[in-house]
Amino acid sequence: MKKQNSKDRREMSVYSPSSWCNSVWKRVLDMTFAGVLLFALLPLLIVLAFVIKLTSKGEILFRQRRPGRTGREFQIFKFRTMVTNREHPGPVLTRAEDPRVTWIGRYLRKWKLDELPQLLNVLRGDMSFVGPRPQPTKLWAKPTIQQLAVDVLSVRPGITSYATLNFRNEEELLAPLTAEELEDVYTRAIMPAKLKMDLNYLQTATFASDTRLIFKTAARILSPREEENASLVKEHLPAIEERKYRSAAGNAD
């Protein structure tokens, strides 16, 4: 990303994250709670690591380079939930009933247990508890994302975000798409919509609003429920809606 382009985008930007987003107090609280949770959850982390190792071949942790604050890349940690296939890894995004996901991985993803190793990322300063979800480096190269990149990467990415909480059933929305269409639709429609949601939230973010978001996220995980996505598809995801109609027409023929 050229410096001049970054400067121009910053001058045209309508977003300005609140001072809380990059404050020392937010960082201190992130480190404190990440350390406490890692210590408290250590027995569970050990059990999950053994189960993953015993039930499928491959590493226990999934690692991937992703841009963080100021665009500096870091290595995100997750428990591995997919089969290892270095020769044919497939798309970077997953859909509902993705055949690459292991049987134990489906449970880990359902209860968000695969995200627990990201507490290490928070402790290291790569991430925060609340912030835009970090996306694979490959996706940031898309032209549809470049306009938002400077603003999004001005704060640390988070374990949870406003878009994470409100943009539900993402994998189900992607289900009608082919592997070839998946990345294009995501970067053209879903990712920009999610980033704008997060940036709107971050403009007025405070300690209190972040705390509420964390508790709401925990409540949603503990009490998952199906939600209607029709209005969201209509407003933000015309590409997916069009694909559904094309699929229906193809089946009719």
C-alpha positions in Angstrom: 0.0 0.0 0.0 1.6 3.3 -1.1 2.1 6.0 1.4 0.4 8.7 -0.8 -2.7 6.5 -1.3 -2.9 5.8 2.5 -2.6 9.5 3.2 -5.3 10.4 0.7 -7.7 7.7 2.1 -7.1 9.0 5.6 -8.0 12.5 4.6 -11.2 11.3 2.9 -12.1 9.0 5.8 -15.4 9.6 7.7 -14.4 7.3 10.5 -12.4 8.3 13.6 -12.1 5.6 16.3 -12.6 6.9 19.9 -9.6 7.5 22.1 -10.5 4.5 24.1 -9.7 2.1 21.2 -5.9 2.8 21.4 -5.7 3.8 25.1 -3.2 2.5 27.6 -6.1 1.5 29.9 -7.6 -0.7 27.3 -4.3 -2.4 26.8 -3.7 -2.9 30.5 -7.2 -4.4 31.0 -6.6 -6.7 27.9 -3.3 -8.0 29.4 -4.8 -8.5 32.8 -7.9 -10.4 31.8 -6.1 -12.4 29.2 -3.5 -13.6 31.8 -6.3 -14.4 34.3 -8.3 -16.4 31.7 -5.3 -18.3 30.4 -4.5 -19.4 34.0 -8.1 -20.3 34.8 -8.7 -22.2 31.5 -5.4 -24.0 31.4 -6.9 -27.4 32.3 -9.5 -27.0 29.5 -6.9 -25.9 27.0 -4.8 -29.0 27.8 -7.8 -31.3 27.4 -8.8 -29.8 24.1 -5.2 -30.0 22.8 -5.1 -33.8 23.6 -8.5 -34.4 21.9 -7.5 -32.6 18.8 -4.2 -34.5 18.6 -5.9 -37.8 19.2 -8.8 -37.4 16.7 -7.0 -36.1 13.6 -3.6 -35.8 12.0 -1.8 -32.5 12.1 -0.8 -29.7 14.4 -2.8 -28.8 17.4 -2.8 -25.1 16.6 -3.8 -23.4 13.4 -1.5 -20.5 12.6 -2.0 -17.8 10.0 -0.5 -14.5 9.1 -3.0 -11.6 9.3 -2.6 -7.8 9.3 -3.0 -6.1 12.7 -2.7 -2.6 14.0 -0.9 -0.3 11.5 -0.9 -3.1 9.0 1.8 -5.0 10.9 1.3 -8.7 10.3 1.1 -11.1 13.2 0.5 -14.9 13.6 -3.0 -15.6 14.8 -3.6 -18.7 16.9 -6.6 -21.0 16.9 -7.2 -24.6 17.7 -7.1 -26.5 14.5 -10.6 -27.5 13.4 -9.9 -28.7 9.8 -8.1 -31.6 8.2 -4.5 -30.9 7.1 -4.1 -30.8 3.4 -1.0 -28.8 2.4 -1.2 -29.9 -1.3 -4.8 -28.8 -1.8 -5.7 -26.5 1.1 -8.9 -25.1 -0.5 -10.4 -21.6 0.0 -9.4 -19.5 3.0 -13.1 -19.2 3.9 -15.5 -21.9 5.2 -19.1 -22.6 4.6 -21.8 -24.5 6.5 -21.1 -28.2 6.4 -17.6 -27.6 5.0 -16.2 -31.1 4.5 -12.7 -30.0 5.6 -13.9 -29.4 9.2 -13.2 -32.4 11.5 -16.0 -33.9 13.7 -14.5 -32.4 16.8 -13.8 -29.2 15.0 -17.6 -28.7 14.4 -18.1 -28.7 18.2 -15.2 -26.4 18.8 -16.5 -23.9 16.2 -20.0 -24.1 17.5 -19.0 -23.1 21.0 -16.1 -20.9 19.8 -13.6 -23.0 21.8 -11.3 -22.8 18.8 -10.8 -19.1 19.5 -9.4 -19.6 23.0 -5.7 -19.6 21.9 -6.2 -16.0 20.8 -5.8 -15.1 24.5 -2.1 -15.5 23.7 -2.5 -13.0 20.9 -4.1 -10.6 23.3 -1.4 -11.1 25.9 1.3 -10.5 23.3 -0.3 -7.3 22.1 -1.3 -8.5 18.7 -5.1 -8.4 19.5 -7.6 -6.9 21.9 -10.8 -8.5 23.4 -12.9 -6.1 21.3 -12.0 -4.9 17.8 -12.6 -5.7 14.1 -12.0 -9.4 13.5 -8.6 -10.0 11.9 -8.9 -11.2 8.3 -6.4 -13.3 6.3 -3.8 -11.2 4.5 -4.9 -12.4 1.1 -8.3 -10.7 1.5 -6.9 -7.3 2.2 -5.5 -7.0 -1.3 -8.9 -6.8 -2.8 -9.9 -3.4 -4.2 -13.2 -3.4 -2.4 -11.4 -3.5 1.0 -8.7 -0.9 0.3 -10.9 2.1 1.1 -11.6 0.8 4.6 -8.1 -0.6 5.3 -6.5 2.5 6.8 -9.3 3.0 9.3 -9.7 -0.7 10.3 -6.0 -1.2 10.8 -5.7 1.9 13.0 -6.8 -0.3 16.0 -5.9 -3.7 17.2 -8.1 -6.5 15.8 -10.3 -8.3 18.4 -11.6 -11.7 19.5 -15.1 -10.3 19.3 -16.6 -7.3 17.5 -19.9 -5.6 16.9 -20.1 -7.2 13.5 -19.4 -10.7 15.0 -22.3 -10.2 17.4 -24.8 -8.9 14.9 -23.7 -10.6 11.6 -25.0 -14.1 12.4 -25.0 -17.3 10.5 -22.3 -16.2 8.1 -21.4 -19.7 7.0 -25.0 -20.5 6.3 -25.2 -17.4 4.1 -22.2 -18.6 2.1 -23.5 -22.1 1.7 -25.1 -21.6 -1.7 -21.8 -20.4 -3.2 -19.2 -22.5 -5.0 -15.6 -22.5 -3.8 -14.7 -20.2 -6.8 -17.4 -17.6 -5.9 -16.8 -17.7 -2.1 -13.9 -15.3 -1.8 -15.2 -12.9 -4.4 -18.6 -12.5 -2.7 -17.1 -12.3 0.7 -14.7 -9.5 -0.2 -17.2 -7.7 -2.3 -20.2 -7.8 0.0 -19.8 -9.4 3.5 -16.4 -8.1 4.6 -17.0 -4.5 3.7 -20.4 -4.6 5.5 -18.8 -6.1 8.6 -15.9 -3.6 8.6 -18.3 -0.7 8.4 -20.4 -2.0 11.3 -17.3 -2.3 13.4 -16.0 1.2 12.4 -19.3 2.8 13.3 -19.2 1.1 16.7 -15.6 2.1 17.3 -16.3 5.8 16.8 -18.1 5.8 20.1 -16.5 2.8 21.9 -15.9 3.1 25.6 -14.9 0.7 28.4 -18.6 0.3 29.2 -19.7 -0.5 25.6 -16.8 -3.0 25.2 -17.8 -4.7 28.4 -21.4 -5.0 27.3 -20.3 -6.4 24.0 -18.1 -9.0 25.7 -21.0 -10.2 27.9 -23.4 -10.2 25.0 -21.0 -12.4 23.0 -20.6 -14.8 25.9 -24.4 -15.0 26.3 -24.9 -15.6 22.6 -22.3 -18.5 22.7 -24.0 -20.1 25.7 -27.5 -19.7 24.3 -27.2 -20.0 20.5 -30.3 -19.4 18.5 -31.2 -19.3 14.9 -31.8 -15.9 13.5 -33.5 -14.6 10.4 -31.1 -13.2 7.9 -33.5 -12.1 5.2 -33.2 -8.4 5.9 -29.4 -8.6 6.2 -29.1 -10.4 2.8 -31.4 -7.8 1.2 -29.5 -4.8 2.5 -25.9 -5.9 2.4 -25.5 -9.1 0.3 -27.2 -8.7 -3.1 -24.5 -11.0 -4.6 -25.6 -13.9 -2.3 -29.3 -13.2 -3.1 -28.6 -13.2 -6.8 -26.6 -16.5 -6.5 -29.6 -18.1 -4.7 -31.9 -17.1 -7.6 -29.4 -18.5 -10.1 -29.2 -21.8 -8.2 -33.0 -22.0 -8.1 -33.2 -21.3 -11.8 -30.6 -23.9 -12.6 -32.4 -26.5 -10.5 -35.6 -25.7 -12.3 -34.0 -26.3 -15.7 
